[in-house]
Each structure stands twice: as structure tokens, then as C-alpha cells.
């Protein structure tokens, strides 16, 4: 009797989790991208800034722009190409010298984000030290990290092959060792910083750095309290990360409960983008294994992946229109933003109220459902039926067209190599239909 009751509860919990996310259907097939080039469709933007927010540089030929706008566009090109230090220098110059208020504003914001990306805490602290400056509200985080030892990575001679499991929400989970304690951490590209739950931090002797609390963004519109901290030694397989910057989040904000009473999912911690950007990682969802190695710079003419406050992958649709999608392995389902509706032709869009979940709990949203959409990535056509929009997951500047979730990868594998600007997917033929 008890066993039967537990089975019913588990089945109900799984149904509940499924109902909290998109119900879109996805099929995958190989496709010849060369057939799409001749039909490539240009997007007309009303202003220079609208084009830049969509990472579209064709307007440089079609619109009259001034010298500072040209320089801004060139700096943005450097960012997309992964030339972060060069981009940093150009945005710094524009922030200091431009007479254009928008150039100054956006240059400062992007300059600050590039410093954050490179863990240049002292320079970032100097940039936002003005107490009246409201463009950066987590100054306490930067102050704490600026006083911490420098982070370092140690890789074995051979790639580390690490067993993996999937959470109930579809996020890859691997075992890590924190200061000698073994725990299970999610691999979440959508998390800007690695995260540790407060109870795990206490158990593993991870203590807050500094006294202030900050507000951390989540996958919904909610923000949660967080404290900066440093993990002295984070290991997975034979890979070691020393002095890794993280944030501690209250354990209650990292668990999901049924009716507010029964815990159905708990997150010990998250390996966030500040770690993932420094490794070459392949996540094999089908065979439940993750391979991590030291990234090595190569000539990469076919870059499709960059970072600007969020890891962003370039896809195209069947008309050849370029689209910018955030990469979020912590998201169960791929979703769109309203921005994509300006770029693609769709019919019969309808509205549906949905519930989405993230750290901090659940949130109801109004989603626009698109009956059919095909996205093309790495020689595969991703055919979605009834895919919906979610609120835009913020980049400091880029207007995302959507977020690529784990549903795309679940029957294959994904390789994430930020150093070379490569996001690569691969599927065995028999798994294309999901």
C-alpha cells in the first residue's frame, strides 16, 4: 500500500514539473545549410541602436553613422569575435572620450561586463566606485572578489571523463568535490556565477567574503539574496579549480516544493558560466557522461558562439535570417522572446498562460505560442511545434531572440568551447525524433 502511494506521488510530481514548462514538440533532422544562403533575408532596423542590439552590422553600409558609432560597432564586432581585451580597450576609450550620451552609457556597461568576464575586479571596482552610479548595483560582490586570491585551473594530461545524471528538470548534474566534500552540482550555462546552497556552504566550510548581501537574478523576474564567497578547492574528475568565485544562496531558494510542503527537487550547487568559459566541455546527454579538457586556441573561421553578459549562439531560420539565442543548459525547454517576432513570419500566434520555475520559486507568465518554427544549428534542423515566448533573459545589451534549452541536446551531445567560439551539437541518426 505504501509503495503504491509513493508511485502515485512520484508520477504526480513528474506531471507537476512537466506542467511548469513549455509543452513544445521538437524533431531534429540533418539539413544542408548551403541551400539557405541564396534566400538570406535582411532585417530592416529603424535605428543604429536597434541594429546593434541585434548584432546586425549590415546597417553600417545602409545608414549614415558618425565616427563614434562606427567605433562602437567595431568594438562590438571584436566582442563577438572573442577578442575580449581589444574590445575592452575600445569600449573604455569610448566611455571616456565620446560626446554621445548613449555611446558613453552603453560603452560603460559593456566595458564593465567585459571586466567582470575577465575577473578584473579591481578595475571594475574603480569603474563603479562612484556611490551615485546606479548602473551597477552589485558593487559589494566586486569589492569582495577584489580582495580574494587569484583563481587558477589545473587540467590533467588527458580529458577528464565524468559520469553524469540529469535532474528532474533535465539539467546535467555531475559530482564535484568541494574542500574534500563530495556533492552534486548542476552544469548551468545560464548562471553567470557558480552557486552554492547555504546548507552545503556550511557543511563544506565555505564562508561569505565581506558582510554585504547582493540581489542575484534568476530564470524568472524574481531576485534572491546572495552572498559572495570563494571555494578554495573545487574538483571534478582530475580537474581542480583553486579560489573559485561563487555566490551563496539560501537553500530555500534552491528547492522546489509541492504545495509549499513537500520538497521535490533540491540544488546543492551550480557550476556557472564563470567556470564553463574556462574549459572545453562536451555534455553527452544520451550516454550520461561529461568530458572536460583544457581549451586550446585554434583557427576557427566558423564561429557561432560568443559572450556578452550571457553566452549567445547564432542560429538561422529557413529564410537564412540570423537569430541570437542565449545558451541555457539549466532550462528544460527552448523558448523564444517577443524580439524574434520582428524577424520571422508567423501565422496563428495565440496566447497561453504558463508557469515557469527557477531559483526563488515559480512564476506565472503570458506566453505567445508559435505553431511551427524551424531553427538551424550545426547542420541540423530543429523543428518546433507550439513553441512559446518567455520573458527575455537579460544580456546587458543584446536583445535575445530566444533561449536554447536542454531539450535540444537530450538525445545527443553538445560541445561548448568558448575560447574558439564553437557550440557544436551531434546526434546519432536513430535519436533525431524526440
VEXMI-878398 format. One record per residue (C-alpha): x, y, z. Coordinates in steps of 0.25 Angstrom, whole numbers, plus 5000, padded with zeros to 4 digits. Example, Ala and Ser with C-alpha at 12.3 -4.5 7.8 and 13.67 -1.06 7.14 Angstrom:
<recs>
504949825031;505549965029;
</recs>
This chain:
<recs>
500050005000;501150105004;501950064991;500750094982;500450224989;501950264987;501850224972;500650314970;501250434977;502550424969;501750414956;500950534960;502150614964;502750584950;501450624944;501550754952;502950784947;502550764933;501350854934;502350964939;503050974926;502750984911;501950874904;502650894891;502950774882;504350764875;504850684864;506250684858;506850654845;508050684837;508050794827;508950854816;509151004821;509751034807;508351034801;507951154810;508951254807;508351294794;507051334801;507651404812;506751514817;507251644822;506551714834;506251864833;506451934846;505952074849;507152124857;508652094858;508452054873;507351954869;508351884859;509451884869;508551814880;508251704870;509751694866;509451734851;510551804845;509951824831;509451964835;510852014835;510652014820;509252054819;509152164829;509952294832;510752284845;511752364852;513152334856;512852294870;511652204865;512652134855;513652114867;512552054875;512151954864;513551914862;513751894877;512451804877;513051724866;514251704874;513451644885;512651554876;513951504870;514451474884;515551584885;515151624899;516351704903;516351784890;514851804891;515051854906;516151954901;515152014891;513952024900;514852084910;515252194901;513852224896;513352224911;514452334914;514452414901;513152414894;512152534894;510952444890;510252414903;509752274898;511152234893;511652274907;510552194914;510652064906;512152064905;512252074920;511251964923;511951874913;513351914917;512951874932;512351744927;513651714920;514451744932;513551644940;513651534930;515251544931;515151554947;515851694947;515151724960;516051844964;515851914950;514351884951;514351944965;515052064961;514052084949;512752074958;513352134971;512452264970;511352244980;510352324971;510552224960;509352134958;509752054946;510451954955;509651904967;510551794972;511751874976;511851784988;512151664980;513351734973;513851784986;513851644992;514551574980;515551694978;516151654992;516151504989;517351414984;517451394969;516751284962;517451174955;517151044947;517950914947;517650804936;518150664934;518950624922;517650544917;516250594916;515450564929;514250474926;513250494937;511950414940;510650504939;509250494942;508050584939;507250664949;505750654948;505750784940;506750724930;507950794935;509250714934;509850684948;511250644952;511950604965;512950704970;513850714982;513850844990;514850855000;514850705002;513350685002;512650614990;511350684985;510550684972;510550814964;509750854952;510450904940;509751024936;510251124925;509051214929;509651244943;510651364941;511351314954;511551184961;510551164973;510651084986;509351064994;509551115009;509450985015;510550925006;511351045008;511351025023;511650875022;512850905013;513451015021;513151125010;512951255017;512451385011;513451495007;513051625012;511851665020;510851715010;509751635002;509451654988;508251624979;508451514969;507551504956;506851374953;506251304941;504951384945;504751524948;505051494963;506351534970;506851454982;507851494993;509251444991;510651464998;511951464990;512951354995;514151274990;514351124988;515751094992;515750964984;514750914975;515050784968;514350694957;515050574952;516450614952;516150764949;516450854960;515951004961;516651084972;516051204978;514751204970;513751324972;512351274975;511151334982;510451264994;508851264992;507951215003;507551075002;506051105002;506251184989;506951064982;505850964985;504450934979;503350894988;501950834985;500850914991;501950984999;502150865008;502850745000;504150764994;504250714980;505650764976;506850824983;508050884977;509350864984;510050964975;510351014961;511551014952;511251144945;511851214933;513051274941;513551134941;513051084928;513651194920;515051144924;514850994920;514550914907;513350834911;512550734904;511250684910;510750554905;509250544909;509050414902;510150334909;510150414922;511550454922;512350594922;513650614916;514550734921;515850774916;516750894915;516350994904;517351004893;517351124883;517151084869;516751154856;515251154856;514651224843;513251174846;513051234860;511551234864;511751254879;512051384887;511851444901;511251584905;510751574919;510151434914;510651324905;510051344892;509951254880;509651294866;508551214858;507751234845;506351204841;505951144828;506051284821;507451304825;507151404836;508251414847;507651394861;508351414874;507951314885;508451304899;509051174903;508451114916;508750974920;507950994932;506651024924;505850894921;505150954909;505651044898;504751174898;504651304890;504551444893;503651554886;504851604879;504851494869;503451534864;504151654857;505051564849;504151444845;502851424838;501851344846;500351324846;499251274856;500051324868;499251304881;499351344896;499551244907;499751264922;500951174927;501651154940;503251154940;504151114951;505551164955;506351194968;505351274977;504151194972;503051194962;502551304953;501351314944;501551374930;500751404918;501351334906;501151354891;501151214885;501651204870;501051074863;502351044855;503751094855;505051034849;506451074855;507751024848;508951004856;510250924852;509550854840;508350814848;506950864846;506250884859;504750874856;503850924868;502350914869;501551004879;502851074884;502551194893;503151324897;503751354911;504251484917;505551524911;506751464919;507651594920;508851624913;509351764917;509251804902;508851694893;507351664890;507251514890;506251444881;506151334890;506851234899;507351094895;507050994906;507450854909;506250794901;507150814888;508250734893;507550624901;507750514891;509150554887;510350634891;510750774892;512150834891;512350964898;513751034894;513651184897;515151204895;514951174880;513551224879;512951084876;511651024880;511450884873;510350784874;510350644869;509250534869;509250384865;508250374854;507350284862;507150394872;506650504863;505250494868;505050544882;
</recs>
